[in-house]
Amino acid sequence: MAAPRYVPSPVQQRKYYQSTRKTKHSSGVSRPAEVFKHNANQEGTGHPGPDQGYALRLVKQFKDKVFLIPGEHWEDAAEVAVLTALKRASLFGRAPCTYDIEVGLCIWGYLDPNPEEGLVDLRKDNFGHIGSAHNYLMRRNVSDAISLTGLKRSPELIRMDYEQNWRAMIDPSKIDES
């Protein structure tokens, strides 16, 4: 198709677009969002791990197995279990699995039909509407309250620890900071 006479003839450009030069990130990693090692001195940075959204799907399998006291909601129990499961999975450097969700529910007493009164009070005072609240610090405090060494154990040993003394795995003072 011919161009009208008022349109100037195209001139070949000598230089085409070139992307900017890639510079190495100051941390030494090639991709800025990549985390190789968690620094324990950085408070509030979370526990990164792969495919963390999968925990939201896994927790739905436990809805019929959870024992809630009057006034508690499934969404709150699920949120606390997911927070715990993500922390445990990230310690092993993998995506969350069913056992991580089970451990999360076990540590906070949601799989126990008769949890101790102290744990029930802790849940009532701190977990109300945590599943619907948009409070990052509240969620971080719940995650930080769980013992790292306790989470690295097998689910059977964690269940035994819960039955013997749940306080050895949870630090309530970290939750009350919120």
N, C-alpha and C positions, 0 to 999 in steps of 0.2 A: 504494500500500500504506500503510495507516495505521500510525503509530508507536505503540508501547505508551505508557500514561499516565505511566510513570516517566521517560521520555525528555523532557528539557526542549525547549521549542519553539526552533527556530533563530532566532538574532538576526542580523540583517544587520550585517555589519561595515562600518564606514565607510572604513577604510583597508586596502587590499590590499598585498601584497608589492611592494616596489620594489627594483630592483637598486641596488647601491651606485654612487655617482658615479665615473665613470671619471677617473682622474688621469693626466696625461701622465708617461711614464717619464722618469727623471732624465737619460737620455742624449739625449732630444729625439726619439726615434723613437716612433711610435704603438704598435708592437708590441715588447715587450722582447726577444724572441729575434731580431729582425731585425738583420742586420749589413750596413751599407752599404759600409764600407771597412775593410780589414784593417790593423790598426795593427802595424807591424813591431816596435815596442818591447815588445809583449806576448808574451813567450816562452811556448810551450806552449799557445797558443790554437788551433792547428790552422789549416786552410785550408778554411773553409766554402764550400760550393757546392751547387747544386741537384741533386737526384736522384742522390746519391752511391752508393746501393745498386746502381744499374745496372752499376757496374764489376764487381761480383761475378758478374753474369751474363755480361758480355763476356769476362772472363778465361778462362772455360771453353773458348772457341773456340781458345785457343792451347795447349792441353794437349799436342797432338801435335807442336807446332812448337818446344817448349822443349828445350834440351840441358842435362841435369842431370849433374853429376859424381857418382861414387859417394859415397853418404852424404847426398846432398841429397834433399829431398822436394818434390813438386809443390806442396803446400800452402804451403811457405815461399816458393817462387818466385812463386806467385800472390799471396801477401800483399804481398810487396815490390813487385810490379808494380802492384797496386791502390793502394798508398800513393803511389807515384810518379804514377800516372795521376790520382788525385784531386787531388794538388797541382797538376799541370799544368792540369787542367780548371778548377780554381778560379781560376787566374791569368787565364783568359779569361772567367770568370764564366758558365760553362755546365756542363752535365752531362757526364760522361765519355763518350768515344767509343772506338771500336776503335783509333784512332791513338794515343790516350793510353796504352792498355794496351801497345801495340806499343813505344812509346817507353820505358815502364817496364821492359819485358823487355830492350830493347836496351841501356839505360844500365847495367844491372847484369850484362850479358853472358850472359843466358839464351838469346839467339837466336844466339849465336856457338858453333860446335862446338868451337873451341879458344880459350877466353878466356885472357887473360894470367894468369900465376901469382899476381901480386899481387892481382888482383880475385878469383880463386878463394879465396885465403887470407882475404880480407876477408869473402867470403860464408860460408865455413866457420866462421869465428870468431864471426860476429855474427848470422847468419840461421837458425841451428839452432832449429827448432821455433818460429819467430816466428809461423807460421800458427796454432799452437795455444796459444801463450802469451797470457796476459791481462795483458801488460805495456804500459801506455800509453806510458811514457817510452821504451821500446825502439823502439816504432813511431814516436814523434815524432822520435827521433834519426835514424832511417833517412830519414824525410821531410825533416828539416832539413839532411841532408848533401848534398842535391842542389842544384845551382846554379839560382837563379831565372832568371838570364839565359839559361842553357842550355836550360831547359825552354820558354822562349817561342819558340824557333826551330822550324822545320818538321821533321817526322820525317826527311826526307832529310838535312838538315844535322846533326841529332842523330846519325844513323847514321854520317855522315862524321866527326863529332867523336869518337865512340866508337872508330872504327877508328884515328884518328890518336893520340888521347891521352885515355883515359877518365878520367884523374885530373883533367882540367880541369873535369869536370862533377860530380865527387864529392869531398867533403871527408871523408876517413876519420877525422879527429880528432873530428868530431862524433858519429860512430857509436860510437867507443870510450868515450864518456862514460857509457854505460849500465852 
